[in-house]
């Protein structure tokens, strides 16, 4: 049975890369929803801003900085086996996912383990490879695809690609400036198990059911207003993903993905959603 697709809480670019290098399983693929230059710029800005706050006594922050800046041998070795794809637009993302094939990867496989004296495979080695999309919501925002209709269309292609290739589909976005508690949730959405913070705020945000370009009062006027229904992002994504808080700064972050009962829970959530 395919692993349940997950929508993880927001992570900074540096947190995401550190987490992937600790927890990847070949042939993990990381799809960045931006151009290479834009992502590198945000990563550099992230590391520099963290470096200016090094005076803090937070050991987790200092460990994360050390991991990215020192380039230990295991990090360099693991990074060689991670496939990285950049998709600057929603159309590029959908096209990439619709033809996604692990065989097309140029990332080399890791060397085989010893067959005679090797120890039994660890739990980490038994994990499914990840099909991780970073910046999914940000790429849809402020476009004609910023609607339940557009988000569902892309999510369907992602989940199908993961199931077809035997990957675990994951969504992660960068933190936003949104804050505050949202309204009470309804049965079947993604808020179950979600804590307060930027992840919760994103799930509470409402989007139009249809594309904003299709239903507007005033036709083509610049001051036309949206007149259709809206729905919370938690309910839109809840049809495809289960929400989890990502423990981005700790060594055991991968453990948050392993829940023996999550497939049964997902079935119940999907049934109540429909």
Buried (B, 14 or more C-beta within 10 A) or exposed (E): EBBBBBBBBBBBBBBBBBBBBBBBBBBBBBBBBBBEEBBBEBBEEBBEEBEEEEEEEEEEBEEBBEBBEEEEEEBEEBBEBBBBBBBBBBEBBBEBBEEBEBEEBEBEEEEEEEEEEEEEEEEEEEBBBBBBBBBBBBBBBEBEBBBBBBBBBBBBBBBBBBBEBEBBBBBBBBBBEBEEEBEEBEEBBBBBEBEEBBBBBBBBBBBBBBBBEEBBEEEEEEEBEEEBEEBBBBBBBBBBBBBBBBBBBBEEBBEBBEBEEBEEBBEEBBEEBE
